[in-house]
Amino acid sequence: MVTLKMKKIIVLSLFTLIAVFTFSCKKDKSHVVKYSIQGSARSTVTYTDQNGDVKTVTNADANWTTSFSSTDHGLMLKLAAISTDGSNVGGKIFIDGNQTTQSNGNSNSITISATLP
């Protein structure tokens, strides 16, 4: 027979296990990604969004930026830009505020990439 004391021990043990699993589960860290284009003319910009989909912005401002958050670790981030008038364009990718890659703008187009940790 199970005594009252054993029932209390079983219930307490079960509660402890549930608490340990609930609070020890590692939550996926969200990362903030920022794409930035610099130039003197408008550009056509293509980039990978938080879902891994390719987005295109036509006639983007010379100093265009966009940001998003993602927990998709290993997501390949890609940024490309082509100046509409042939002038030089540069670009940068930031993850959590840290610059991960750049192109200095020595031509009328860029293609850069990084991987979300």
N, C-alpha and C positions, 0 to 999 in steps of 0.2 A: 504494500500500500504506500501511496505517496502521502507524506505528511505535509502539514501546513508549512513547516520550515523548508522542506524541499521545494514546494511550490513557489515560495518566495525567492529561493535561490535560482530556480529555473527562470522565473519572470525577470529577476534582476539581471541574470546573465543574458537573456534575450534582449532586454532593453539596452544593455551595454554593447552588445554586438551591433545592434541597429544604429546606435549612436556612433560607434567607431566607423562603420561603413558609410554612414551619411556624411560625416565631417572629414573623412580621410579621402573621399573620392576627389580626384584631381579635376578641377574645373578647367576647361579649355580657356587659355589666355587669349584675349582678343588683341589683335595688333591693328594699329592705325597706319594705313598706307596713304601716302601723298605723292601725286604725280605733279611735276612742274615743268612748264615749257617757257623758255626765254628767247626773245628775238626782237626784231624791229618790224615784223610784218605778221599778218595773220597766217595761220597754218591749218592743215588738216591733221588732226591728232587721232591716233588709234591706240587704245589701251585695253588691258584686261581688268575687268571689274571684280568685285568681291565674290562672285559666283563662278569666276573663270571664263565668263563670256567676253567676247571682243566687242567693244563699243567704239564708235567713230564720231568725232565732232568735226564738222566742216566749218571753215571760216572762224576758227577759234582765235581769241584775242592773242596779241603778241606775248603777253605774260599770263598765260592760262594755267590754272591749277584745279585739281579736284582731289578729294579725299574720301576714304571709306574705312570701315572697320571690318575685320575678318578673323575668324578662328580657324580658317582652312590652312593648317600648317602644311607647308610644302607647295602651296599655290605658286605657280610660275607667274610672275608679274612682268608684263611687257608694255613698253611705251615706245611709240613711233610717232614722228612728226615730219611733215613736208611743208616747207614754206611755200605760200601761194605765189610769191613774186620772185622766188629764186634766191632771196637773201638768206644769210646764215641763221640757223636755229639751234638752240641747245636744250637739254632736258636733264632732269634729275628725278630719282626715285628715293623717297624717304620711307623708312619703317620705324614707327614709334619715335619720330622726330630725328632719327639719325639718318644721314645721307648714306645710301648703300651703293649707288652707282650714278654716273653722270656722263654726259657728252658735252664737251665745251662749246660746241657751236661753230665748228670750222667748216661746215658745209650746209647745203640747203635742206638736208634731211638727216634724221637720227633714228637709230633703233637701239634701245637699251633694255636690259632685263635684270631681274633679281628674283630670289626665291623667299617666300614668307617662311620664317623659322617655325 
